[in-house]
Amino acid sequence: MVHTPLAKLYPEYDKLITCMAPSKTFNMAGFMMSNIIIPNSDLRSIWKERHYNFDNPLSIAATQAAYAYGADWLSGKGILFFFTAP
């Protein structure tokens, strides 16, 4: 099953806001990072006026690393480590 964002189906409709997050894809729930795509400049201005931005440097670095180097994780080729008690 392939996920298709609604905005991809209606690219000419600029009042559609797309919200995505790497938390589920890369198992990063604690990093509180998301992507919000707002093509309409008026709506984007309203969003920026009303939204409090929380920039956690660790979250930013983890998200950048997940998107840049997470292809193996997504394809299922990532290495999983299991630790067992002695």
Beta strands, then each sheet from edge to edge (+ up, - down):
strand 1: 18-20
strand 2: 35-37
sheet 1: 1+ 2-
end
